Amino acid sequence: MERPRIAFAVPRYGPRVLGGAETLCRELAEQLAARGADIDVLTTCAIDHFDWSNELAPGTSEANGVHVRRFPVSTREQARWWHLHTHIGAGHQVSYSEQLEWMGNSVWSDELLEAACDEAAYDWVVGIPYLFGTSYWVAVERQGPTALIPCLHDEPYARLDAVREVLEGVSGCMMNARGEQSLLTRLAPAARSKLVGVGFDPAPPPSAERVEAFLRSRGIEGGYLLYAGRREEAKGLPALFANYRRYRSGHPDAPPLALMGAGDLPVPTDIADSVIELGFVPIEERAAAYAGAAVLLHPSRLESLGMVLMEGWLAGTPVLVNGASEVLREHCSEGGGGLWYSNADEFEEALRALLADSALRDRLAHQGAEYTRDVFSWDAVEIRFYDAIESWS
């Protein structure tokens, strides 16, 4: 069967871009292209997701087997967008026209939109994620088959009528996890969806020599608690700092907390002496960073997949997650790779149990790795991706 011509529409793209949705898009595009698919990526010239300035040159290039077409970000009233964005995020009601104004001043590109609407160029266009104009306006304007990888979070933006109409109006939504699919059903009952997700290479955990080399290079000892992700409030870091502070007050011998990832959110001064700043860790060292930890902590409640869980499990590390995230909780329940908490007392109890029992940690990590290799292998993801497109064709 001839494979369809597919374009991914994503606001930012490339190895310099840090973000779950953007990483998912890049890895999915590269894997499908390597397996013989005809893949383009339609994206902007921006890298920074705060000012959206056109840093990169427009035009077409090739990156790891993927044709990348970059277009300038179109004129937008950033101050107006920010006002509406914070207003909506705080849970305030806005009119339908204000919802369209909010999305109209989100990052978008009229040239990208024109390319996506070229019916002769692409059989399918897949927008990712739902929260940006690059996906929204493609979904609204394109006449041909269009899908979304929404990377949906349980947040006020997802409850807007304008968003629900797009989720229900596209050919289908490719979901990353069953928890995210359940959320979609609640927010947009008429939406068509299939579980697709993203894949992970089934590499064995890093050797003891690699882990030791990483620890030596950073001047640290193994057994730390690890947070991996962007340094942002939305990722639950303030609550993690508070829970860690409380845990240390009752357990003076608690391991240090290591932070891996980019961002400007400061560490509270009263726990700073117990925090290891790993910053951005190159991809070739990341598995060793996971493996050097006793427990991977994931405090976010706004997740559509939680890629760091799978990366940690494959490196041999169990997880402790915020149970308010249905996605993370279901991964741990279904995969058996970790524990979850709903309050500070449960955080303390679960962390104490994990740190006291190395056999428990090993068992959970092993179960999580098996779950990842089974459900999120690239072979399984590729099959689900094309099954979704075929079912909506």
Wavefront OBJ file of the C-alpha trace (Angstrom):
o trace
v 0.000 0.000 0.000
v 1.327 3.456 -0.930
v 2.060 5.546 2.134
v 0.336 8.951 2.361
v 2.279 12.202 2.104
v 2.270 13.685 5.606
v 3.229 17.048 7.037
v 3.552 17.854 10.726
v 2.669 21.447 11.662
v 4.501 22.470 14.830
v 5.404 25.942 16.162
v 9.089 25.153 16.865
v 11.324 22.387 15.587
v 14.903 21.206 15.924
v 17.458 19.842 18.391
v 17.772 23.243 20.094
v 14.098 23.186 20.992
v 13.302 21.892 24.472
v 9.705 20.868 25.077
v 7.692 17.675 25.287
v 5.417 18.271 22.296
v 8.273 19.497 20.112
v 10.468 16.539 21.073
v 7.600 14.146 20.405
v 7.064 15.686 16.972
v 10.751 15.509 16.058
v 11.190 11.907 17.159
v 7.975 10.770 15.486
v 8.842 12.540 12.223
v 12.382 11.145 12.178
v 11.285 7.598 12.940
v 8.531 7.582 10.325
v 10.894 9.063 7.730
v 13.538 6.443 8.542
v 10.904 3.761 7.990
v 10.095 4.983 4.485
v 7.394 7.598 5.069
v 7.168 10.795 2.995
v 7.419 13.343 5.817
v 7.668 17.143 5.870
v 7.684 19.384 8.915
v 6.049 22.808 8.610
v 7.330 25.120 11.322
v 8.291 28.700 12.081
v 11.646 30.434 12.230
v 11.317 30.811 16.023
v 13.214 28.997 18.770
v 12.279 30.919 21.925
v 8.739 30.151 23.096
v 8.389 33.412 24.999
v 9.098 36.120 22.419
v 8.701 33.998 19.238
v 11.255 36.073 17.349
v 12.337 34.851 13.906
v 15.823 33.585 14.759
v 16.300 31.057 11.954
v 16.305 31.639 8.220
v 13.159 30.727 6.269
v 13.387 28.019 3.642
v 13.727 24.269 3.255
v 16.392 22.072 4.797
v 16.880 18.448 5.757
v 17.399 17.278 9.334
v 17.949 13.577 10.098
v 16.037 12.499 7.012
v 13.136 14.918 7.501
v 12.329 17.781 5.108
v 11.898 20.885 7.276
v 10.114 23.929 5.836
v 10.467 27.092 7.947
v 8.239 30.142 7.657
v 8.393 33.530 9.421
v 6.095 34.100 12.380
v 3.307 36.432 11.259
v 2.493 39.732 12.925
v 0.683 39.346 16.231
v -0.270 41.525 19.171
v 1.795 39.796 21.820
v 0.610 42.026 24.664
v -3.023 41.317 23.824
v -2.328 37.596 23.578
v -0.603 37.611 26.952
v -3.500 39.486 28.567
v -6.049 36.995 27.236
v -3.811 34.008 27.915
v -3.336 34.861 31.597
v -7.026 35.790 31.933
v -8.133 32.426 30.520
v -5.486 30.531 32.467
v -6.801 32.033 35.699
v -10.207 30.511 34.964
v -12.032 33.696 33.962
v -14.839 33.547 31.424
v -14.191 35.016 27.992
v -16.491 35.484 25.027
v -16.223 33.382 21.896
v -14.843 36.354 19.970
v -12.182 36.805 22.645
v -11.286 33.122 22.328
v -10.699 33.630 18.600
v -8.746 36.805 19.319
v -6.568 34.883 21.802
v -5.779 32.232 19.219
v -5.424 34.831 16.462
v -2.619 36.461 18.432
v -0.962 33.160 19.322
v 2.092 32.152 17.312
v 1.118 31.432 13.709
v 2.334 31.958 10.165
v 0.218 32.794 7.151
v 2.849 31.250 4.873
v 2.850 28.052 6.927
v -0.945 27.996 6.753
v -0.845 28.393 2.979
v 1.604 25.494 2.667
v -0.518 23.262 4.930
v -3.648 23.996 2.909
v -1.993 22.929 -0.364
v -4.092 19.850 -1.089
v -1.760 18.751 -3.882
v 1.255 18.677 -1.558
v -0.013 16.622 1.371
v -2.551 13.869 1.907
v -2.540 14.534 5.648
v -1.436 17.365 7.891
v -0.939 16.627 11.591
v -0.907 19.606 13.969
v 0.874 19.470 17.325
v 0.068 20.645 20.006
v -3.455 22.093 20.286
v -2.456 25.234 22.208
v -0.834 27.213 19.357
v -2.126 29.021 16.316
v 0.072 26.954 14.009
v -2.123 23.948 14.845
v -5.416 25.735 15.420
v -5.646 27.644 12.141
v -4.479 24.667 10.080
v -7.271 22.631 11.672
v -9.792 25.386 10.918
v -8.733 26.303 7.386
v -7.478 23.099 5.760
v -10.098 21.289 3.695
v -8.249 17.996 3.355
v -7.691 15.321 6.018
v -6.253 16.860 9.165
v -5.326 15.281 12.492
v -4.173 16.687 15.796
v -1.709 15.383 18.334
v -3.205 17.729 20.922
v -0.934 16.974 23.904
v -4.012 17.781 25.933
v -3.833 18.978 29.533
v -6.613 19.387 32.073
v -6.461 23.192 31.995
v -8.792 26.136 31.312
v -7.605 26.575 27.709
v -8.772 23.067 26.844
v -12.310 23.879 28.030
v -12.873 26.742 25.606
v -15.649 26.326 23.050
v -13.298 27.310 20.229
v -10.865 24.561 21.240
v -13.595 21.947 21.645
v -14.885 22.725 18.134
v -11.437 22.100 16.661
v -10.902 18.892 18.621
v -14.251 17.618 17.385
v -13.879 19.036 13.885
v -10.618 17.461 12.707
v -10.520 14.009 11.155
v -9.142 12.590 14.381
v -6.933 13.141 17.427
v -3.838 11.030 18.076
v -3.509 10.624 21.821
v -0.334 9.921 23.762
v -1.774 7.971 26.693
v -5.040 6.478 27.889
v -5.358 9.115 30.602
v -5.161 11.850 27.977
v -7.715 10.012 25.843
v -10.117 9.891 28.796
v -9.699 13.652 29.250
v -10.489 14.241 25.582
v -13.686 12.213 25.901
v -14.804 14.388 28.801
v -13.941 17.710 27.159
v -14.927 16.972 23.550
v -17.323 13.997 23.499
v -17.738 14.046 19.707
v -13.993 13.930 18.997
v -12.611 10.882 17.223
v -9.423 9.553 18.782
v -6.876 6.776 18.662
v -4.030 6.011 21.047
v -0.724 6.480 19.172
v 1.970 7.921 21.461
v 5.692 8.038 20.803
v 8.327 5.325 20.819
v 11.498 4.659 22.773
v 14.585 2.755 21.743
v 14.811 -0.422 23.870
v 18.397 0.159 24.931
v 19.675 -1.603 28.075
v 20.406 0.532 31.138
v 23.778 2.309 31.001
v 26.746 0.397 32.370
v 28.096 1.046 35.844
v 31.191 2.543 34.196
v 29.126 5.070 32.234
v 27.160 6.072 35.305
v 30.319 6.452 37.368
v 31.916 8.551 34.627
v 28.894 10.865 34.619
v 28.953 11.226 38.395
v 32.690 11.983 38.368
v 32.239 14.591 35.642
v 29.705 16.414 37.808
v 31.497 15.875 41.110
v 28.484 14.198 42.719
v 27.537 10.871 44.271
v 24.794 8.567 43.112
v 21.515 7.984 44.908
v 20.092 11.492 44.515
v 16.464 12.340 43.865
v 15.999 13.593 40.305
v 13.634 16.039 38.658
v 13.910 16.041 34.848
v 12.118 18.665 32.804
v 11.656 22.366 32.258
v 12.210 24.628 35.273
v 8.720 26.145 35.281
v 5.933 26.625 37.793
v 3.536 24.805 35.468
v 5.593 21.654 35.948
v 4.804 21.594 39.678
v 8.250 22.617 40.906
v 7.080 24.927 43.725
v 5.108 22.036 45.241
v 8.093 19.719 44.763
v 10.354 22.171 46.590
v 7.826 22.364 49.439
v 7.489 18.574 49.674
v 11.250 18.115 49.582
v 11.730 20.756 52.289
v 9.242 18.964 54.517
v 10.816 15.577 53.848
v 14.291 16.847 54.724
v 13.032 18.362 57.966
v 11.994 14.901 59.152
v 14.821 13.002 57.453
v 18.122 14.901 57.798
v 19.891 12.125 55.878
v 17.643 12.606 52.819
v 19.455 12.459 49.470
v 20.011 15.730 47.619
v 17.549 16.842 44.960
v 19.054 17.071 41.467
v 17.446 19.280 38.817
v 17.992 18.363 35.164
v 16.656 20.703 32.506
v 16.586 24.309 31.391
v 14.676 27.178 32.960
v 14.960 30.191 35.228
v 12.775 29.231 38.185
v 14.962 29.835 41.262
v 15.499 27.292 44.020
v 14.351 28.517 47.462
v 17.363 29.646 49.451
v 16.575 27.454 52.466
v 17.020 24.232 50.448
v 19.593 25.453 47.928
v 22.465 23.733 49.756
v 20.711 20.394 49.210
v 20.036 20.903 45.498
v 22.307 19.732 42.676
v 22.114 21.888 39.558
v 22.631 19.587 36.585
v 21.158 22.035 34.077
v 20.903 20.897 30.469
v 22.328 17.389 30.110
v 23.318 16.259 26.577
v 21.220 13.416 25.256
v 24.179 11.026 25.223
v 24.602 11.499 29.006
v 20.933 11.545 29.972
v 20.516 7.818 30.608
v 23.464 7.890 33.017
v 21.886 10.866 34.831
v 18.671 8.877 35.278
v 20.567 5.760 36.341
v 22.518 7.679 38.971
v 19.288 8.587 40.766
v 17.547 6.557 43.426
v 14.105 7.890 42.436
v 12.800 10.051 39.604
v 10.271 12.636 40.876
v 7.565 13.958 38.541
v 5.445 16.612 40.289
v 3.491 17.881 37.269
v -0.241 17.389 36.976
v -0.372 18.742 33.400
v 0.981 15.902 31.271
v -0.197 14.211 28.106
v 2.529 11.543 28.046
v 5.366 12.043 30.535
v 8.312 10.954 28.388
v 10.768 11.222 31.271
v 9.016 8.317 33.013
v 9.868 5.973 30.170
v 13.408 7.322 29.920
v 13.900 6.784 33.638
v 12.483 3.264 33.587
v 14.688 2.226 30.677
v 17.683 3.539 32.639
v 16.693 1.438 35.660
v 15.108 4.081 37.898
v 11.639 3.950 39.538
v 9.361 6.978 39.717
v 7.222 8.867 42.195
v 4.571 10.998 40.473
v 1.847 13.479 41.243
v -1.346 11.439 41.389
v -3.366 14.485 40.279
v -2.124 13.691 36.769
v -4.358 10.948 35.416
v -1.802 10.264 32.705
v 1.130 9.715 35.081
v -0.954 7.791 37.597
v -2.258 5.397 34.950
v 1.246 4.810 33.577
v 2.395 3.782 37.059
v -0.709 1.690 37.698
v -0.696 -0.079 34.342
v 3.062 -0.393 34.016
v 3.867 -1.008 37.663
v 6.882 1.297 37.479
v 6.299 3.618 40.392
v 4.176 5.104 43.134
v 2.033 8.229 43.272
v 0.902 10.717 45.902
v -1.992 13.120 46.376
v -0.662 15.239 49.263
v 2.468 15.994 51.270
v 1.897 13.130 53.716
v 1.627 10.603 50.892
v 4.717 12.065 49.221
v 6.700 11.544 52.421
v 5.364 8.029 52.990
v 5.983 6.889 49.421
v 9.464 8.398 49.207
v 10.463 6.874 52.538
v 9.286 3.436 51.356
v 11.217 3.723 48.095
v 14.462 4.899 49.668
v 14.336 2.189 52.330
v 13.956 -0.734 49.916
v 16.396 -1.159 47.026
v 14.672 -4.390 45.962
v 11.391 -2.490 45.601
v 13.094 0.172 43.511
v 14.661 -2.442 41.246
v 11.368 -4.284 40.808
v 9.413 -1.151 39.940
v 12.042 0.034 37.455
v 12.100 -3.382 35.769
v 8.319 -3.437 35.457
v 8.291 0.087 34.050
v 10.939 -0.786 31.480
v 8.991 -3.840 30.329
v 5.844 -1.705 30.000
v 7.739 0.848 27.927
v 9.209 -1.774 25.601
v 5.796 -3.381 25.135
v 3.457 -0.404 24.743
v 5.838 2.269 23.457
v 8.123 0.450 21.054
v 8.584 2.223 17.724
v 7.121 -0.763 15.885
v 3.931 -0.507 17.949
v 3.732 3.280 17.526
v 4.162 3.066 13.750
v 1.352 0.516 13.495
v -0.953 2.659 15.640
v -0.111 5.814 13.642
v -1.090 4.330 10.285
v -4.082 2.491 11.749
v -5.379 5.836 12.989
v -4.982 7.506 9.595
v -6.599 4.574 7.805
v -9.554 4.518 10.181
v -10.220 8.246 9.573
v -9.708 8.138 5.793
l 1 2 3 4 5 6 7 8 9 10 11 12 13 14 15 16 17 18 19 20 21 22 23 24 25 26 27 28 29 30 31 32 33 34 35 36 37 38 39 40 41 42 43 44 45 46 47 48 49 50 51 52 53 54 55 56 57 58 59 60 61 62 63 64 65 66 67 68 69 70 71 72 73 74 75 76 77 78 79 80 81 82 83 84 85 86 87 88 89 90 91 92 93 94 95 96 97 98 99 100 101 102 103 104 105 106 107 108 109 110 111 112 113 114 115 116 117 118 119 120 121 122 123 124 125 126 127 128 129 130 131 132 133 134 135 136 137 138 139 140 141 142 143 144 145 146 147 148 149 150 151 152 153 154 155 156 157 158 159 160 161 162 163 164 165 166 167 168 169 170 171 172 173 174 175 176 177 178 179 180 181 182 183 184 185 186 187 188 189 190 191 192 193 194 195 196 197 198 199 200 201 202 203 204 205 206 207 208 209 210 211 212 213 214 215 216 217 218 219 220 221 222 223 224 225 226 227 228 229 230 231 232 233 234 235 236 237 238 239 240 241 242 243 244 245 246 247 248 249 250 251 252 253 254 255 256 257 258 259 260 261 262 263 264 265 266 267 268 269 270 271 272 273 274 275 276 277 278 279 280 281 282 283 284 285 286 287 288 289 290 291 292 293 294 295 296 297 298 299 300 301 302 303 304 305 306 307 308 309 310 311 312 313 314 315 316 317 318 319 320 321 322 323 324 325 326 327 328 329 330 331 332 333 334 335 336 337 338 339 340 341 342 343 344 345 346 347 348 349 350 351 352 353 354 355 356 357 358 359 360 361 362 363 364 365 366 367 368 369 370 371 372 373 374 375 376 377 378 379 380 381 382 383 384 385 386 387 388 389 390 391 392 393
